[in-house]
């Protein structure tokens, strides 16, 4: 059976009527969810940048200096930078929770 996304599993466990012993809150689940969050952040910022600031994709300092784009340009300009800053705080929480649980082993 295919495994569900770690973010979905954590969210589902948080709102399910289950005891903590029934939940899988291993450190690796938080690490995986953090990686998934980075992917979602990149997707979200790319969509917002392409929709609202398509000029940034074609004309930016990285493109001019290096000759190619870096995914980081998608985070640089509003509105993507505003949304990504808020969503990145969840990524930070997942990393801290991973570190906390991993150190308790």
Gaussian input, Z-matrix of N, CA and C with variables (Angstrom, degrees):
# hf/3-21g

backbone

0 1
 N
 C     1     B1
 C     2     B2     1     A1
 N     3     B3     2     A2     1     D1
 C     4     B4     3     A3     2     D2
 C     5     B5     4     A4     3     D3
 N     6     B6     5     A5     4     D4
 C     7     B7     6     A6     5     D5
 C     8     B8     7     A7     6     D6
 N     9     B9     8     A8     7     D7
 C    10    B10     9     A9     8     D8
 C    11    B11    10    A10     9     D9
 N    12    B12    11    A11    10    D10
 C    13    B13    12    A12    11    D11
 C    14    B14    13    A13    12    D12
 N    15    B15    14    A14    13    D13
 C    16    B16    15    A15    14    D14
 C    17    B17    16    A16    15    D15
 N    18    B18    17    A17    16    D16
 C    19    B19    18    A18    17    D17
 C    20    B20    19    A19    18    D18
 N    21    B21    20    A20    19    D19
 C    22    B22    21    A21    20    D20
 C    23    B23    22    A22    21    D21
 N    24    B24    23    A23    22    D22
 C    25    B25    24    A24    23    D23
 C    26    B26    25    A25    24    D24
 N    27    B27    26    A26    25    D25
 C    28    B28    27    A27    26    D26
 C    29    B29    28    A28    27    D27
 N    30    B30    29    A29    28    D28
 C    31    B31    30    A30    29    D29
 C    32    B32    31    A31    30    D30
 N    33    B33    32    A32    31    D31
 C    34    B34    33    A33    32    D32
 C    35    B35    34    A34    33    D33
 N    36    B36    35    A35    34    D34
 C    37    B37    36    A36    35    D35
 C    38    B38    37    A37    36    D36
 N    39    B39    38    A38    37    D37
 C    40    B40    39    A39    38    D38
 C    41    B41    40    A40    39    D39
 N    42    B42    41    A41    40    D40
 C    43    B43    42    A42    41    D41
 C    44    B44    43    A43    42    D42
 N    45    B45    44    A44    43    D43
 C    46    B46    45    A45    44    D44
 C    47    B47    46    A46    45    D45
 N    48    B48    47    A47    46    D46
 C    49    B49    48    A48    47    D47
 C    50    B50    49    A49    48    D48
 N    51    B51    50    A50    49    D49
 C    52    B52    51    A51    50    D50
 C    53    B53    52    A52    51    D51
 N    54    B54    53    A53    52    D52
 C    55    B55    54    A54    53    D53
 C    56    B56    55    A55    54    D54
 N    57    B57    56    A56    55    D55
 C    58    B58    57    A57    56    D56
 C    59    B59    58    A58    57    D57
 N    60    B60    59    A59    58    D58
 C    61    B61    60    A60    59    D59
 C    62    B62    61    A61    60    D60
 N    63    B63    62    A62    61    D61
 C    64    B64    63    A63    62    D62
 C    65    B65    64    A64    63    D63
 N    66    B66    65    A65    64    D64
 C    67    B67    66    A66    65    D65
 C    68    B68    67    A67    66    D66
 N    69    B69    68    A68    67    D67
 C    70    B70    69    A69    68    D68
 C    71    B71    70    A70    69    D69
 N    72    B72    71    A71    70    D70
 C    73    B73    72    A72    71    D71
 C    74    B74    73    A73    72    D72
 N    75    B75    74    A74    73    D73
 C    76    B76    75    A75    74    D74
 C    77    B77    76    A76    75    D75
 N    78    B78    77    A77    76    D76
 C    79    B79    78    A78    77    D77
 C    80    B80    79    A79    78    D78
 N    81    B81    80    A80    79    D79
 C    82    B82    81    A81    80    D80
 C    83    B83    82    A82    81    D81
 N    84    B84    83    A83    82    D82
 C    85    B85    84    A84    83    D83
 C    86    B86    85    A85    84    D84
 N    87    B87    86    A86    85    D85
 C    88    B88    87    A87    86    D86
 C    89    B89    88    A88    87    D87
 N    90    B90    89    A89    88    D88
 C    91    B91    90    A90    89    D89
 C    92    B92    91    A91    90    D90
 N    93    B93    92    A92    91    D91
 C    94    B94    93    A93    92    D92
 C    95    B95    94    A94    93    D93
 N    96    B96    95    A95    94    D94
 C    97    B97    96    A96    95    D95
 C    98    B98    97    A97    96    D96
 N    99    B99    98    A98    97    D97
 C   100   B100    99    A99    98    D98
 C   101   B101   100   A100    99    D99
 N   102   B102   101   A101   100   D100
 C   103   B103   102   A102   101   D101
 C   104   B104   103   A103   102   D102
 N   105   B105   104   A104   103   D103
 C   106   B106   105   A105   104   D104
 C   107   B107   106   A106   105   D105
 N   108   B108   107   A107   106   D106
 C   109   B109   108   A108   107   D107
 C   110   B110   109   A109   108   D108
 N   111   B111   110   A110   109   D109
 C   112   B112   111   A111   110   D110
 C   113   B113   112   A112   111   D111
 N   114   B114   113   A113   112   D112
 C   115   B115   114   A114   113   D113
 C   116   B116   115   A115   114   D114
 N   117   B117   116   A116   115   D115
 C   118   B118   117   A117   116   D116
 C   119   B119   118   A118   117   D117
 N   120   B120   119   A119   118   D118
 C   121   B121   120   A120   119   D119
 C   122   B122   121   A121   120   D120
 N   123   B123   122   A122   121   D121
 C   124   B124   123   A123   122   D122
 C   125   B125   124   A124   123   D123
 N   126   B126   125   A125   124   D124
 C   127   B127   126   A126   125   D125
 C   128   B128   127   A127   126   D126
 N   129   B129   128   A128   127   D127
 C   130   B130   129   A129   128   D128
 C   131   B131   130   A130   129   D129
 N   132   B132   131   A131   130   D130
 C   133   B133   132   A132   131   D131
 C   134   B134   133   A133   132   D132
 N   135   B135   134   A134   133   D133
 C   136   B136   135   A135   134   D134
 C   137   B137   136   A136   135   D135
 N   138   B138   137   A137   136   D136
 C   139   B139   138   A138   137   D137
 C   140   B140   139   A139   138   D138
 N   141   B141   140   A140   139   D139
 C   142   B142   141   A141   140   D140
 C   143   B143   142   A142   141   D141
 N   144   B144   143   A143   142   D142
 C   145   B145   144   A144   143   D143
 C   146   B146   145   A145   144   D144
 N   147   B147   146   A146   145   D145
 C   148   B148   147   A147   146   D146
 C   149   B149   148   A148   147   D147
 N   150   B150   149   A149   148   D148
 C   151   B151   150   A150   149   D149
 C   152   B152   151   A151   150   D150
 N   153   B153   152   A152   151   D151
 C   154   B154   153   A153   152   D152
 C   155   B155   154   A154   153   D153
 N   156   B156   155   A155   154   D154
 C   157   B157   156   A156   155   D155
 C   158   B158   157   A157   156   D156
 N   159   B159   158   A158   157   D157
 C   160   B160   159   A159   158   D158
 C   161   B161   160   A160   159   D159
 N   162   B162   161   A161   160   D160
 C   163   B163   162   A162   161   D161
 C   164   B164   163   A163   162   D162
 N   165   B165   164   A164   163   D163
 C   166   B166   165   A165   164   D164
 C   167   B167   166   A166   165   D165
 N   168   B168   167   A167   166   D166
 C   169   B169   168   A168   167   D167
 C   170   B170   169   A169   168   D168
 N   171   B171   170   A170   169   D169
 C   172   B172   171   A171   170   D170
 C   173   B173   172   A172   171   D171
 N   174   B174   173   A173   172   D172
 C   175   B175   174   A174   173   D173
 C   176   B176   175   A175   174   D174
 N   177   B177   176   A176   175   D175
 C   178   B178   177   A177   176   D176
 C   179   B179   178   A178   177   D177
 N   180   B180   179   A179   178   D178
 C   181   B181   180   A180   179   D179
 C   182   B182   181   A181   180   D180
 N   183   B183   182   A182   181   D181
 C   184   B184   183   A183   182   D182
 C   185   B185   184   A184   183   D183
 N   186   B186   185   A185   184   D184
 C   187   B187   186   A186   185   D185
 C   188   B188   187   A187   186   D186
 N   189   B189   188   A188   187   D187
 C   190   B190   189   A189   188   D188
 C   191   B191   190   A190   189   D189
 N   192   B192   191   A191   190   D190
 C   193   B193   192   A192   191   D191
 C   194   B194   193   A193   192   D192
 N   195   B195   194   A194   193   D193
 C   196   B196   195   A195   194   D194
 C   197   B197   196   A196   195   D195
 N   198   B198   197   A197   196   D196
 C   199   B199   198   A198   197   D197
 C   200   B200   199   A199   198   D198
 N   201   B201   200   A200   199   D199
 C   202   B202   201   A201   200   D200
 C   203   B203   202   A202   201   D201
 N   204   B204   203   A203   202   D202
 C   205   B205   204   A204   203   D203
 C   206   B206   205   A205   204   D204
 N   207   B207   206   A206   205   D205
 C   208   B208   207   A207   206   D206
 C   209   B209   208   A208   207   D207
 N   210   B210   209   A209   208   D208
 C   211   B211   210   A210   209   D209
 C   212   B212   211   A211   210   D210
 N   213   B213   212   A212   211   D211
 C   214   B214   213   A213   212   D212
 C   215   B215   214   A214   213   D213
 N   216   B216   215   A215   214   D214
 C   217   B217   216   A216   215   D215
 C   218   B218   217   A217   216   D216
 N   219   B219   218   A218   217   D217
 C   220   B220   219   A219   218   D218
 C   221   B221   220   A220   219   D219
 N   222   B222   221   A221   220   D220
 C   223   B223   222   A222   221   D221
 C   224   B224   223   A223   222   D222
 N   225   B225   224   A224   223   D223
 C   226   B226   225   A225   224   D224
 C   227   B227   226   A226   225   D225
 N   228   B228   227   A227   226   D226
 C   229   B229   228   A228   227   D227
 C   230   B230   229   A229   228   D228
 N   231   B231   230   A230   229   D229
 C   232   B232   231   A231   230   D230
 C   233   B233   232   A232   231   D231
 N   234   B234   233   A233   232   D232
 C   235   B235   234   A234   233   D233
 C   236   B236   235   A235   234   D234
 N   237   B237   236   A236   235   D235
 C   238   B238   237   A237   236   D236
 C   239   B239   238   A238   237   D237
 N   240   B240   239   A239   238   D238
 C   241   B241   240   A240   239   D239
 C   242   B242   241   A241   240   D240
 N   243   B243   242   A242   241   D241
 C   244   B244   243   A243   242   D242
 C   245   B245   244   A244   243   D243
 N   246   B246   245   A245   244   D244
 C   247   B247   246   A246   245   D245
 C   248   B248   247   A247   246   D246
 N   249   B249   248   A248   247   D247
 C   250   B250   249   A249   248   D248
 C   251   B251   250   A250   249   D249
 N   252   B252   251   A251   250   D250
 C   253   B253   252   A252   251   D251
 C   254   B254   253   A253   252   D252
 N   255   B255   254   A254   253   D253
 C   256   B256   255   A255   254   D254
 C   257   B257   256   A256   255   D255
 N   258   B258   257   A257   256   D256
 C   259   B259   258   A258   257   D257
 C   260   B260   259   A259   258   D258
 N   261   B261   260   A260   259   D259
 C   262   B262   261   A261   260   D260
 C   263   B263   262   A262   261   D261
 N   264   B264   263   A263   262   D262
 C   265   B265   264   A264   263   D263
 C   266   B266   265   A265   264   D264
 N   267   B267   266   A266   265   D265
 C   268   B268   267   A267   266   D266
 C   269   B269   268   A268   267   D267
 N   270   B270   269   A269   268   D268
 C   271   B271   270   A270   269   D269
 C   272   B272   271   A271   270   D270
 N   273   B273   272   A272   271   D271
 C   274   B274   273   A273   272   D272
 C   275   B275   274   A274   273   D273
 N   276   B276   275   A275   274   D274
 C   277   B277   276   A276   275   D275
 C   278   B278   277   A277   276   D276
 N   279   B279   278   A278   277   D277
 C   280   B280   279   A279   278   D278
 C   281   B281   280   A280   279   D279
 N   282   B282   281   A281   280   D280
 C   283   B283   282   A282   281   D281
 C   284   B284   283   A283   282   D282
 N   285   B285   284   A284   283   D283
 C   286   B286   285   A285   284   D284
 C   287   B287   286   A286   285   D285
 N   288   B288   287   A287   286   D286
 C   289   B289   288   A288   287   D287
 C   290   B290   289   A289   288   D288
 N   291   B291   290   A290   289   D289
 C   292   B292   291   A291   290   D290
 C   293   B293   292   A292   291   D291
 N   294   B294   293   A293   292   D292
 C   295   B295   294   A294   293   D293
 C   296   B296   295   A295   294   D294
 N   297   B297   296   A296   295   D295
 C   298   B298   297   A297   296   D296
 C   299   B299   298   A298   297   D297
 N   300   B300   299   A299   298   D298
 C   301   B301   300   A300   299   D299
 C   302   B302   301   A301   300   D300
 N   303   B303   302   A302   301   D301
 C   304   B304   303   A303   302   D302
 C   305   B305   304   A304   303   D303
 N   306   B306   305   A305   304   D304
 C   307   B307   306   A306   305   D305
 C   308   B308   307   A307   306   D306
 N   309   B309   308   A308   307   D307
 C   310   B310   309   A309   308   D308
 C   311   B311   310   A310   309   D309
 N   312   B312   311   A311   310   D310
 C   313   B313   312   A312   311   D311
 C   314   B314   313   A313   312   D312

   B1=1.4475
   B2=1.5230
   B3=1.3078
   B4=1.4584
   B5=1.5270
   B6=1.2921
   B7=1.4583
   B8=1.5203
   B9=1.3181
   B10=1.4519
   B11=1.5275
   B12=1.3065
   B13=1.4535
   B14=1.5255
   B15=1.3138
   B16=1.4618
   B17=1.5249
   B18=1.3285
   B19=1.4631
   B20=1.5197
   B21=1.3166
   B22=1.4715
   B23=1.5170
   B24=1.3184
   B25=1.4653
   B26=1.5246
   B27=1.3371
   B28=1.4587
   B29=1.5258
   B30=1.3148
   B31=1.4628
   B32=1.5257
   B33=1.3205
   B34=1.4658
   B35=1.5325
   B36=1.3271
   B37=1.4688
   B38=1.5217
   B39=1.3081
   B40=1.4614
   B41=1.5231
   B42=1.3284
   B43=1.4576
   B44=1.5307
   B45=1.3168
   B46=1.4658
   B47=1.5271
   B48=1.2941
   B49=1.4615
   B50=1.5268
   B51=1.3366
   B52=1.4573
   B53=1.5227
   B54=1.3056
   B55=1.4584
   B56=1.5252
   B57=1.3280
   B58=1.4701
   B59=1.5287
   B60=1.3441
   B61=1.4602
   B62=1.5282
   B63=1.3214
   B64=1.4674
   B65=1.5256
   B66=1.3335
   B67=1.4564
   B68=1.5153
   B69=1.3206
   B70=1.4655
   B71=1.5177
   B72=1.3298
   B73=1.4488
   B74=1.5189
   B75=1.3032
   B76=1.4533
   B77=1.5284
   B78=1.3314
   B79=1.4670
   B80=1.5267
   B81=1.3301
   B82=1.4585
   B83=1.5302
   B84=1.3266
   B85=1.4581
   B86=1.5290
   B87=1.3234
   B88=1.4632
   B89=1.5276
   B90=1.3213
   B91=1.4649
   B92=1.5282
   B93=1.3159
   B94=1.4647
   B95=1.5282
   B96=1.3248
   B97=1.4663
   B98=1.5269
   B99=1.3179
   B100=1.4647
   B101=1.5153
   B102=1.3189
   B103=1.4641
   B104=1.5154
   B105=1.3194
   B106=1.4688
   B107=1.5256
   B108=1.3195
   B109=1.4640
   B110=1.5204
   B111=1.3218
   B112=1.4642
   B113=1.5281
   B114=1.3354
   B115=1.4678
   B116=1.5175
   B117=1.3323
   B118=1.4741
   B119=1.5234
   B120=1.3144
   B121=1.4618
   B122=1.5237
   B123=1.3171
   B124=1.4677
   B125=1.5252
   B126=1.3206
   B127=1.4612
   B128=1.5235
   B129=1.3115
   B130=1.4722
   B131=1.5120
   B132=1.3312
   B133=1.4650
   B134=1.5292
   B135=1.3279
   B136=1.4601
   B137=1.5233
   B138=1.3247
   B139=1.4683
   B140=1.5291
   B141=1.3317
   B142=1.4600
   B143=1.5301
   B144=1.3265
   B145=1.4628
   B146=1.5234
   B147=1.3080
   B148=1.4677
   B149=1.5279
   B150=1.3205
   B151=1.4622
   B152=1.5278
   B153=1.3394
   B154=1.4569
   B155=1.5251
   B156=1.3379
   B157=1.4609
   B158=1.5255
   B159=1.3399
   B160=1.4660
   B161=1.5227
   B162=1.3275
   B163=1.4581
   B164=1.5318
   B165=1.3313
   B166=1.4630
   B167=1.5254
   B168=1.3066
   B169=1.4644
   B170=1.5260
   B171=1.3125
   B172=1.4708
   B173=1.5213
   B174=1.3198
   B175=1.4650
   B176=1.5216
   B177=1.3205
   B178=1.4581
   B179=1.5207
   B180=1.3266
   B181=1.4730
   B182=1.5342
   B183=1.3050
   B184=1.4735
   B185=1.5292
   B186=1.3249
   B187=1.4673
   B188=1.5296
   B189=1.3269
   B190=1.4597
   B191=1.5291
   B192=1.3220
   B193=1.4586
   B194=1.5268
   B195=1.3353
   B196=1.4611
   B197=1.5281
   B198=1.3218
   B199=1.4587
   B200=1.5141
   B201=1.3155
   B202=1.4668
   B203=1.5240
   B204=1.3097
   B205=1.4559
   B206=1.5150
   B207=1.3099
   B208=1.4424
   B209=1.5272
   B210=1.3211
   B211=1.4774
   B212=1.5277
   B213=1.3179
   B214=1.4654
   B215=1.5242
   B216=1.3251
   B217=1.4645
   B218=1.5231
   B219=1.3119
   B220=1.4622
   B221=1.5263
   B222=1.3358
   B223=1.4682
   B224=1.5324
   B225=1.3144
   B226=1.4611
   B227=1.5226
   B228=1.2957
   B229=1.4592
   B230=1.5202
   B231=1.3480
   B232=1.4626
   B233=1.5198
   B234=1.2890
   B235=1.4598
   B236=1.5253
   B237=1.3216
   B238=1.4642
   B239=1.5271
   B240=1.3152
   B241=1.4646
   B242=1.5259
   B243=1.3332
   B244=1.4661
   B245=1.5271
   B246=1.3055
   B247=1.4659
   B248=1.5291
   B249=1.3088
   B250=1.4634
   B251=1.5176
   B252=1.3163
   B253=1.4718
   B254=1.5234
   B255=1.3125
   B256=1.4727
   B257=1.5255
   B258=1.3362
   B259=1.4616
   B260=1.5259
   B261=1.3314
   B262=1.4623
   B263=1.5246
   B264=1.3270
   B265=1.4634
   B266=1.5251
   B267=1.3324
   B268=1.4675
   B269=1.5299
   B270=1.3218
   B271=1.4625
   B272=1.5254
   B273=1.3116
   B274=1.4650
   B275=1.5254
   B276=1.3406
   B277=1.4614
   B278=1.5335
   B279=1.3318
   B280=1.4680
   B281=1.5269
   B282=1.3213
   B283=1.4657
   B284=1.5266
   B285=1.3207
   B286=1.4704
   B287=1.5255
   B288=1.3169
   B289=1.4800
   B290=1.5271
   B291=1.3340
   B292=1.4630
   B293=1.5296
   B294=1.3301
   B295=1.4686
   B296=1.5203
   B297=1.3116
   B298=1.4630
   B299=1.5326
   B300=1.3212
   B301=1.4639
   B302=1.5292
   B303=1.3263
   B304=1.4646
   B305=1.5206
   B306=1.3314
   B307=1.4642
   B308=1.5253
   B309=1.3360
   B310=1.4669
   B311=1.5367
   B312=1.3076
   B313=1.4626
   B314=1.5013
   A1=109.30
   A2=115.85
   A3=121.38
   A4=110.04
   A5=115.50
   A6=119.77
   A7=109.30
   A8=115.65
   A9=119.52
   A10=109.63
   A11=115.04
   A12=119.99
   A13=109.81
   A14=115.91
   A15=120.51
   A16=111.23
   A17=117.62
   A18=120.19
   A19=111.04
   A20=116.67
   A21=121.18
   A22=109.94
   A23=117.07
   A24=120.28
   A25=111.48
   A26=117.41
   A27=120.18
   A28=111.19
   A29=116.98
   A30=121.55
   A31=110.61
   A32=116.06
   A33=120.88
   A34=110.70
   A35=116.96
   A36=120.37
   A37=111.88
   A38=116.62
   A39=120.62
   A40=112.07
   A41=116.57
   A42=120.33
   A43=113.70
   A44=117.19
   A45=120.89
   A46=109.47
   A47=114.46
   A48=120.44
   A49=108.04
   A50=114.62
   A51=120.48
   A52=109.56
   A53=115.50
   A54=119.95
   A55=108.84
   A56=117.71
   A57=119.74
   A58=113.04
   A59=117.13
   A60=119.75
   A61=111.91
   A62=117.53
   A63=121.45
   A64=112.71
   A65=117.53
   A66=121.46
   A67=110.45
   A68=115.10
   A69=120.78
   A70=108.11
   A71=115.53
   A72=119.22
   A73=109.54
   A74=115.05
   A75=119.98
   A76=108.63
   A77=117.34
   A78=119.76
   A79=112.60
   A80=116.41
   A81=120.31
   A82=112.13
   A83=117.00
   A84=120.35
   A85=110.23
   A86=117.16
   A87=120.63
   A88=111.22
   A89=116.82
   A90=120.35
   A91=110.53
   A92=116.20
   A93=120.78
   A94=110.62
   A95=117.40
   A96=121.14
   A97=110.68
   A98=117.19
   A99=120.35
   A100=112.16
   A101=116.47
   A102=120.05
   A103=111.93
   A104=116.12
   A105=120.03
   A106=110.54
   A107=116.27
   A108=120.56
   A109=111.14
   A110=117.60
   A111=120.71
   A112=109.97
   A113=116.42
   A114=119.98
   A115=112.34
   A116=116.52
   A117=119.82
   A118=111.44
   A119=117.16
   A120=120.68
   A121=111.01
   A122=116.37
   A123=119.76
   A124=110.85
   A125=117.12
   A126=121.06
   A127=110.95
   A128=116.99
   A129=121.54
   A130=111.22
   A131=117.45
   A132=119.93
   A133=111.50
   A134=116.95
   A135=119.82
   A136=110.75
   A137=116.71
   A138=119.84
   A139=111.40
   A140=117.37
   A141=120.23
   A142=112.00
   A143=116.83
   A144=119.80
   A145=111.19
   A146=117.23
   A147=120.58
   A148=111.15
   A149=117.32
   A150=120.49
   A151=112.34
   A152=117.56
   A153=120.41
   A154=114.88
   A155=118.14
   A156=121.28
   A157=110.86
   A158=118.58
   A159=119.74
   A160=113.01
   A161=118.27
   A162=121.24
   A163=112.21
   A164=117.31
   A165=121.65
   A166=111.32
   A167=117.21
   A168=120.89
   A169=110.77
   A170=117.26
   A171=121.45
   A172=113.38
   A173=117.39
   A174=120.79
   A175=109.90
   A176=116.49
   A177=122.22
   A178=109.09
   A179=118.09
   A180=120.56
   A181=114.02
   A182=118.03
   A183=119.66
   A184=110.10
   A185=116.34
   A186=120.94
   A187=110.03
   A188=117.20
   A189=121.23
   A190=111.98
   A191=117.16
   A192=120.67
   A193=113.02
   A194=116.90
   A195=120.78
   A196=113.40
   A197=116.58
   A198=119.76
   A199=113.83
   A200=117.30
   A201=121.61
   A202=108.36
   A203=116.27
   A204=121.26
   A205=111.37
   A206=114.54
   A207=123.87
   A208=106.72
   A209=119.10
   A210=119.56
   A211=113.66
   A212=117.41
   A213=120.52
   A214=113.01
   A215=118.73
   A216=119.41
   A217=111.33
   A218=117.01
   A219=120.38
   A220=112.20
   A221=117.48
   A222=121.72
   A223=113.14
   A224=117.28
   A225=120.59
   A226=116.33
   A227=119.00
   A228=120.78
   A229=112.41
   A230=115.80
   A231=119.84
   A232=110.70
   A233=120.57
   A234=127.78
   A235=113.82
   A236=117.97
   A237=120.03
   A238=111.93
   A239=117.89
   A240=119.84
   A241=111.49
   A242=117.77
   A243=120.55
   A244=111.34
   A245=116.21
   A246=120.70
   A247=110.17
   A248=117.22
   A249=121.01
   A250=112.44
   A251=117.15
   A252=120.20
   A253=110.69
   A254=116.26
   A255=120.22
   A256=110.34
   A257=116.59
   A258=119.68
   A259=112.35
   A260=117.18
   A261=119.51
   A262=111.44
   A263=117.43
   A264=119.19
   A265=111.21
   A266=117.50
   A267=120.53
   A268=110.30
   A269=116.67
   A270=121.07
   A271=110.02
   A272=116.26
   A273=121.11
   A274=110.03
   A275=117.02
   A276=120.26
   A277=110.89
   A278=117.02
   A279=120.52
   A280=111.30
   A281=117.49
   A282=120.97
   A283=111.28
   A284=116.44
   A285=120.09
   A286=110.41
   A287=116.69
   A288=120.45
   A289=110.67
   A290=117.17
   A291=120.43
   A292=109.74
   A293=117.06
   A294=120.99
   A295=111.08
   A296=116.10
   A297=120.49
   A298=111.07
   A299=117.02
   A300=120.91
   A301=111.55
   A302=116.37
   A303=119.50
   A304=110.94
   A305=117.74
   A306=119.87
   A307=111.92
   A308=118.11
   A309=121.21
   A310=113.00
   A311=117.03
   A312=118.88
   A313=112.48
   D1=141.54
   D2=-179.75
   D3=-71.62
   D4=139.94
   D5=178.81
   D6=-82.38
   D7=143.11
   D8=178.22
   D9=-79.12
   D10=165.27
   D11=177.13
   D12=-63.19
   D13=142.33
   D14=-178.80
   D15=-62.34
   D16=-37.78
   D17=177.75
   D18=-60.88
   D19=-40.52
   D20=179.03
   D21=-66.55
   D22=-42.38
   D23=-179.74
   D24=-63.51
   D25=-43.38
   D26=179.10
   D27=-64.72
   D28=-43.14
   D29=179.83
   D30=-64.59
   D31=-43.98
   D32=-179.97
   D33=-63.35
   D34=-44.05
   D35=179.77
   D36=-64.02
   D37=-33.85
   D38=-177.89
   D39=-65.03
   D40=-34.12
   D41=-175.92
   D42=-107.79
   D43=4.10
   D44=178.60
   D45=-85.45
   D46=157.80
   D47=177.60
   D48=-89.08
   D49=73.84
   D50=-176.83
   D51=-133.25
   D52=153.18
   D53=176.49
   D54=-80.92
   D55=158.35
   D56=178.39
   D57=-57.97
   D58=-29.86
   D59=179.42
   D60=-68.80
   D61=-25.43
   D62=-179.88
   D63=-83.24
   D64=-12.47
   D65=-177.57
   D66=-91.46
   D67=146.59
   D68=175.30
   D69=-97.46
   D70=95.55
   D71=178.91
   D72=-115.67
   D73=54.89
   D74=177.23
   D75=-75.29
   D76=153.98
   D77=178.94
   D78=-55.39
   D79=-36.80
   D80=-177.35
   D81=-63.61
   D82=-29.93
   D83=178.03
   D84=-65.13
   D85=-40.69
   D86=178.45
   D87=-70.97
   D88=-36.26
   D89=176.47
   D90=-63.67
   D91=-44.84
   D92=178.61
   D93=-64.25
   D94=-42.26
   D95=179.09
   D96=-63.32
   D97=-35.68
   D98=176.58
   D99=-63.95
   D100=-40.83
   D101=176.06
   D102=-65.13
   D103=-40.35
   D104=177.25
   D105=-63.90
   D106=-36.07
   D107=179.10
   D108=-64.21
   D109=-39.73
   D110=177.28
   D111=-61.72
   D112=-42.36
   D113=176.78
   D114=-61.61
   D115=-42.41
   D116=177.55
   D117=-65.76
   D118=-38.18
   D119=177.48
   D120=-62.38
   D121=-43.62
   D122=179.21
   D123=-65.11
   D124=-42.11
   D125=177.97
   D126=-63.02
   D127=-48.89
   D128=-179.57
   D129=-60.39
   D130=-47.07
   D131=-177.31
   D132=-68.66
   D133=-34.64
   D134=176.90
   D135=-64.99
   D136=-45.80
   D137=178.96
   D138=-60.80
   D139=-46.27
   D140=-179.50
   D141=-65.29
   D142=-40.99
   D143=-179.95
   D144=-66.22
   D145=-45.01
   D146=-179.94
   D147=-65.63
   D148=-37.17
   D149=-178.97
   D150=-73.76
   D151=-44.04
   D152=-171.24
   D153=-105.71
   D154=-21.43
   D155=-179.09
   D156=-138.28
   D157=57.84
   D158=-177.42
   D159=-63.17
   D160=-23.42
   D161=178.65
   D162=-63.00
   D163=-29.08
   D164=-179.64
   D165=-65.05
   D166=-33.26
   D167=-178.13
   D168=-67.37
   D169=-36.20
   D170=-177.48
   D171=-89.09
   D172=-30.69
   D173=-173.40
   D174=-132.52
   D175=98.91
   D176=178.25
   D177=-149.80
   D178=161.29
   D179=-176.57
   D180=-59.23
   D181=-36.03
   D182=179.69
   D183=-66.05
   D184=-44.25
   D185=178.34
   D186=-60.69
   D187=-43.95
   D188=-178.19
   D189=-67.09
   D190=-39.41
   D191=-175.93
   D192=-81.92
   D193=-42.74
   D194=-172.87
   D195=-100.01
   D196=-23.67
   D197=-178.81
   D198=91.97
   D199=0.30
   D200=178.09
   D201=-149.66
   D202=164.27
   D203=-179.60
   D204=-93.61
   D205=154.56
   D206=174.45
   D207=-114.04
   D208=145.08
   D209=178.92
   D210=-56.14
   D211=-22.26
   D212=-178.71
   D213=-62.53
   D214=-24.18
   D215=-179.39
   D216=-63.38
   D217=-21.92
   D218=-179.61
   D219=-70.47
   D220=-21.15
   D221=-179.51
   D222=-92.19
   D223=-9.16
   D224=-166.11
   D225=-78.62
   D226=-30.78
   D227=-171.38
   D228=-119.24
   D229=148.62
   D230=175.64
   D231=-64.61
   D232=150.66
   D233=3.76
   D234=-85.39
   D235=-8.68
   D236=-177.32
   D237=-61.35
   D238=-37.63
   D239=-178.18
   D240=-65.33
   D241=-34.37
   D242=179.58
   D243=-69.20
   D244=-46.81
   D245=-178.25
   D246=-68.55
   D247=-42.78
   D248=-178.59
   D249=-64.72
   D250=-36.13
   D251=179.27
   D252=-61.62
   D253=-41.48
   D254=179.05
   D255=-69.03
   D256=-46.90
   D257=-178.05
   D258=-66.73
   D259=-29.31
   D260=-178.88
   D261=-66.47
   D262=-24.19
   D263=177.51
   D264=-62.47
   D265=-32.00
   D266=175.85
   D267=-67.80
   D268=-35.76
   D269=176.93
   D270=-63.84
   D271=-40.70
   D272=178.34
   D273=-63.01
   D274=-44.17
   D275=177.75
   D276=-58.20
   D277=-45.40
   D278=-178.95
   D279=-62.27
   D280=-38.19
   D281=178.36
   D282=-67.73
   D283=-41.55
   D284=178.57
   D285=-65.98
   D286=-42.28
   D287=179.47
   D288=-64.51
   D289=-40.07
   D290=175.79
   D291=-58.86
   D292=-49.21
   D293=-178.24
   D294=-61.17
   D295=-41.75
   D296=-179.91
   D297=-62.61
   D298=-50.68
   D299=-178.36
   D300=-66.28
   D301=-37.90
   D302=-179.53
   D303=-66.98
   D304=-35.54
   D305=-179.79
   D306=-73.95
   D307=-19.07
   D308=178.85
   D309=-80.62
   D310=-11.77
   D311=-179.50
   D312=-68.06

